[in-house]
Amino acid sequence: MTNQKKFYLSTPIYYVNDVPHIGHAYTTLACDVLARYKRSRGYEVFFLTGTDEHGQKVEKAAQAKGETPLDLADRVVKRFQSLWDKLNISHTDFIRTSQERHKLAVQHLFRTIEEKDDIYLGEYEDWYCTPCETFWTETQLMDGNCPDCGRPTDKLKEESYFFRMSKYQQQLLDHIDAHPDFIQPKSRRNEILSFVREGLRDLSISRTSFSWGIPVPGNDKHVLYVWFDALTNYISALGFPDDDENRYASFWPCNVHVIGKDILRFHAVYWPTFLLAAGLPLPQKIFAHGWWTVEGQKMSKSLANVVEPNRLIDKYGADAVRYFLLREVPFGLDGDFSHSALVHRINSDLANDLGNLVSRSTAMLSKYFKGVLPEPGPAEEIDTVLIEKFSTVLSELDQHMENLAFNRALQSIWSMVSAANKYIDDTAPWGLAKDPSQEQRLGTVMYNLLELVRLISLMVSPFMPETGVKIRTILGLDPEDATMDGHDQWGSLLAGQKIAKAEPIFPRIEKE
């Protein structure tokens, strides 16, 4: 299908000096949900994640452990990859900056910009924060420390290649102006606008003080600055510059880079100016989400409150964790994690609302129609209202997913779940079952309920893939087929379908 609609989205690449935590899981999960939704809507999706493996921090950490930087990276990469398996992340590619394909792309980008005379050799002197891999001027320091992480900085003076970032200040401002959705949410867009208006300085893009990185073409005393290297992953994974598989031509520019707000400046200032200098198209959207606190406190190793996603999944299941992280907080704002809030969501939204709907509907079908779906009779007003609500929810869902408003998408789906549960109470199938003359009406009610269960299974699938599979298995449908395109019309479930009586799909959790 050459004319298939294309969609490319990416997580940032995660630093191998980190242990995967709830923040990494959150970004990757948001991308996974969007990727699955787009696939269900008929798009060919390229979903990229990976690891950022170069830099002084990794070199130092490896030396301290008596191993090579690549050994350290190989070890840590497995942690990210196994967590993504456990969370059911459906990425297309996993890029590592230590791979040869990446090195070739980074050096090609450097040479392209150098040929435009936008890279020159000079000398750099400023205050460097190793943990943040960032240079600061004297005036930016807070009491002599890094303004981002609060740790001490070192005065560094070294020969360096510079990128003429200042040259692209106006062009970047014009682009942000002309594309209101380029940086989202709006508060982040305003933050970048004021940063750029204050004036862009040329950027030091090489180091001589360590060797774990990609050598500067033609001068291997220098390695490329970790951000020049890392950001290029978004095109190196597509096969840039050779593009043997036609991926770069098909998928670039990226539809959305999803990132945490702490790395917004690198993505919304450095990356676009590198691309402008190289004459390459800019990504369509950069979406920066908020941070998670834990029980009201900032996550930190010293407070020992870093939420470990593996343990959460082991305890509550991947789908419950996926649901909670995207339902609890508007995507883009900061959120607070607490176990009691997670247990509350599981018990109320998942066990009571969704689980109960599936159990009640299939149990009544089993009791009144021996588990065989009846033919619906004429619709009454209460049925029509329900069916109309479904089409409203469907269009809301498309809109919310377009805006990466995941919590609002889930609110819309849950309004449908509530409407279905209320429909059971209002139509009282148990009352209809006592009156033989109401058999056709009872059949209509049961048909409507199970058709809704089917449609809800498709809507929740991007968020909770295992749950979608469980529900479609109960309904006797192809469990793996979560396609919405063409399957989201009311009335697609066929009379005569054999449907199983469901076990509870979300058992309640007793509070410890």
Long-range contacts (C-beta under 8 A, 24 or more apart in sequence): 1-44, 4-42, 4-43, 4-44, 5-42, 5-43, 5-44, 6-43, 6-44, 6-45, 6-46, 6-250, 6-251, 7-35, 7-38, 7-43, 7-44, 7-45, 7-46, 7-255, 8-45, 8-46, 8-47, 8-48, 8-238, 8-251, 8-252, 8-253, 8-254, 8-255, 9-34, 9-35, 9-38, 9-45, 9-46, 9-47, 9-48, 9-254, 9-255, 9-256, 9-257, 9-258, 10-47, 10-48, 10-49, 10-234, 10-254, 10-256, 10-257, 10-258, 11-48, 11-49, 11-50, 11-258, 11-259, 12-52, 12-257, 12-258, 12-259, 12-260, 12-263, 12-267, 13-49, 13-50, 13-51, 13-52, 13-95, 13-97, 13-230, 13-233, 14-49, 14-50, 14-51, 14-52, 14-80, 15-51, 15-52, 15-55, 15-57, 15-58, 16-51, 16-52, 16-53, 16-58, 16-72, 16-73, 16-76, 16-77, 17-57, 17-58, 17-61, 17-76, 18-76, 19-79, 19-306, 19-308, 20-79, 20-80, 20-83, 20-309, 20-310, 21-299, 21-306, 21-307, 21-308, 21-309, 22-292, 22-299, 22-306, 22-307, 22-308, 22-309, 22-312, 22-325, 22-337, 23-260, 23-291, 23-292, 23-299, 24-80, 24-83, 24-309, 25-83, 25-87, 25-309, 25-321, 25-325, 26-289, 26-292, 26-325, 27-258, 27-259, 27-260, 27-289, 28-84, 28-87, 28-89, 28-91, 29-87, 29-89, 29-322, 29-325, 29-326, 30-258, 30-289, 30-326, 30-331, 30-404, 30-406, 31-91, 31-258, 32-87, 32-88, 32-89, 32-90, 32-91, 32-462, 33-322, 33-326, 33-406, 33-462, 33-463, 34-256, 34-258, 34-401, 34-404, 34-462, 35-90, 35-91, 36-90, 36-461, 36-462, 36-465, 36-482, 37-401, 37-462, 40-458, 40-461, 40-462, 40-482, 40-483, 40-484, 40-485, 41-398, 41-484, 41-485, 42-483, 42-485, 45-92, 46-92, 46-93, 46-238, 46-247, 46-250, 46-251, 47-90, 47-91, 47-92, 47-93, 48-91, 48-92, 48-93, 48-94, 48-95, 48-233, 48-234, 48-237, 49-80, 49-84, 49-89, 49-91, 49-93, 49-94, 49-95, 50-93, 50-94, 50-95, 50-96, 50-97, 50-233, 50-237, 51-76, 51-77, 51-80, 51-94, 51-95, 51-96, 51-97, 52-97, 52-226, 52-229, 52-230, 52-233, 53-77, 53-96, 53-97, 53-98, 54-97, 54-98, 54-212, 54-213, 54-214, 54-223, 54-226, 54-229, 54-230, 55-133, 55-210, 55-212, 55-213, 55-226, 56-130, 56-133, 56-207, 56-209, 56-210, 56-212, 57-130, 57-131, 57-133, 58-212, 59-210, 59-211, 59-212, 60-130, 62-212, 69-212, 70-98, 73-98, 83-309, 83-310, 86-309, 86-310, 86-313, 86-318, 87-309, 87-313, 87-318, 87-321, 87-322, 88-318, 88-322, 88-465, 88-466, 90-465, 93-237, 95-233, 95-236, 95-237, 97-214, 97-229, 97-230, 97-233, 101-236, 101-237, 101-239, 102-214, 102-229, 102-232, 102-233, 102-236, 102-237, 103-214, 104-236, 104-241, 104-242, 105-232, 105-235, 105-236, 105-240, 105-241, 106-214, 106-224, 106-228, 106-229, 106-232, 106-236, 107-214, 107-215, 107-217, 108-240, 108-241, 109-228, 109-232, 109-235, 109-240, 109-274, 109-278, 110-205, 110-216, 110-217, 110-224, 110-228, 111-217, 112-278, 112-279, 113-163, 113-274, 113-277, 113-278, 114-217, 116-277, 116-278, 116-279, 118-163, 118-164, 118-167, 118-277, 119-161, 119-162, 119-163, 119-164, 119-205, 120-161, 120-162, 120-164, 121-159, 121-160, 121-161, 121-162, 122-159, 122-160, 122-161, 122-162, 123-157, 123-158, 123-159, 123-160, 124-156, 124-157, 124-158, 124-159, 124-160, 124-162, 124-204, 125-155, 125-156, 125-157, 126-155, 126-156, 126-204, 127-153, 127-154, 127-155, 127-156, 128-153, 128-154, 128-155, 128-156, 129-153, 130-154, 133-225, 133-226, 133-227, 135-204, 148-262, 156-209, 158-207, 158-208, 158-209, 159-208, 159-222, 160-204, 160-205, 160-206, 160-207, 160-208, 160-222, 161-204, 161-205, 161-206, 161-216, 161-222, 162-202, 162-203, 162-204, 162-205, 163-202, 163-203, 163-205, 163-228, 163-273, 163-274, 163-277, 164-202, 164-277, 165-200, 165-201, 165-202, 165-203, 165-269, 165-270, 165-273, 166-199, 166-200, 166-201, 166-202, 167-277, 168-200, 168-272, 168-273, 168-276, 168-277, 169-196, 169-199, 169-200, 171-276, 172-196, 172-200, 172-269, 172-272, 172-273, 172-276, 173-197, 175-272, 175-276, 175-282, 179-284, 181-284, 181-285, 182-268, 182-282, 182-284, 182-285, 182-286, 183-264, 183-268, 183-285, 183-286, 183-288, 184-285, 184-286, 184-287, 184-288, 184-332, 184-404, 185-287, 185-288, 185-332, 188-261, 188-264, 188-268, 188-288, 188-332, 191-264, 192-264, 192-265, 192-268, 192-269, 195-265, 195-269, 196-269, 200-269, 200-273, 203-270, 227-266, 227-270, 228-270, 228-274, 231-266, 231-267, 231-270, 231-271, 231-274, 232-274, 234-271, 234-283, 235-280, 252-280, 252-281, 253-281, 253-282, 253-283, 253-284, 254-283, 254-284, 255-283, 255-284, 255-285, 256-283, 256-284, 256-285, 256-286, 256-287, 256-404, 257-283, 257-285, 257-286, 257-287, 258-287, 258-289, 258-404, 259-286, 259-287, 259-288, 259-289, 260-288, 260-289, 260-290, 260-291, 261-288, 261-289, 261-290, 261-291, 262-291, 263-288, 264-288, 287-331, 287-332, 287-404, 288-332, 289-331, 289-332, 290-329, 290-332, 290-333, 290-334, 290-335, 291-334, 291-335, 292-334, 292-335, 292-336, 292-337, 293-334, 293-335, 293-336, 293-337, 294-336, 294-337, 294-338, 295-336, 295-337, 295-338, 296-336, 307-337, 312-342, 316-342, 316-346, 316-509, 317-466, 318-466, 319-463, 319-464, 319-465, 319-466, 319-467, 320-345, 320-346, 320-350, 320-506, 322-463, 322-464, 323-349, 323-350, 323-410, 323-463, 323-464, 326-406, 326-407, 326-410, 326-463, 327-406, 327-407, 327-410, 327-411, 328-407, 329-407, 330-405, 330-407, 330-408, 331-404, 331-405, 331-406, 331-407, 332-404, 340-511, 343-509, 343-511, 346-506, 346-508, 346-509, 347-508, 347-509, 349-414, 350-506, 351-504, 351-506, 351-507, 351-508, 351-509, 352-508, 353-414, 353-417, 353-418, 353-421, 354-414, 354-417, 354-456, 354-460, 354-467, 354-505, 354-506, 355-504, 355-505, 355-506, 355-507, 356-421, 357-417, 357-420, 357-421, 357-424, 357-453, 357-456, 358-453, 358-471, 358-474, 358-502, 358-505, 359-502, 359-503, 359-504, 359-505, 360-421, 360-424, 361-420, 361-424, 361-446, 361-449, 361-450, 361-453, 362-450, 362-453, 362-474, 362-499, 362-500, 362-501, 362-502, 363-501, 363-502, 364-429, 364-430, 364-446, 364-449, 365-446, 365-449, 365-450, 365-499, 365-501, 366-499, 366-500, 366-501, 367-433, 368-429, 368-433, 368-442, 368-446, 369-443, 369-446, 371-498, 371-499, 371-500, 371-501, 372-496, 372-497, 372-498, 372-499, 373-446, 373-447, 373-450, 373-493, 373-494, 373-495, 373-496, 373-497, 373-498, 373-499, 374-442, 374-443, 374-444, 374-446, 374-447, 374-495, 375-443, 375-447, 375-495, 376-443, 376-444, 376-447, 376-448, 376-495, 377-440, 377-441, 377-443, 377-444, 378-444, 379-444, 380-441, 380-444, 382-423, 382-426, 382-427, 383-444, 383-445, 383-448, 386-419, 386-420, 386-423, 386-448, 386-452, 387-448, 387-490, 389-415, 389-416, 389-419, 390-416, 390-452, 390-455, 390-490, 391-490, 393-459, 394-459, 394-488, 397-459, 406-463, 409-463, 410-463, 413-456, 413-459, 413-460, 416-452, 416-455, 416-456, 416-459, 417-456, 420-449, 420-452, 420-453, 420-456, 423-448, 423-449, 423-452, 424-449, 447-493, 447-495, 450-475, 450-493, 450-499, 451-490, 451-491, 451-492, 451-493, 454-492, 454-493, 455-488, 455-490, 458-482, 458-483, 458-484, 458-487, 458-488, 459-484, 467-505, 467-506, 470-505, 471-505, 473-500, 474-499, 474-500, 474-502, 475-499, 476-500
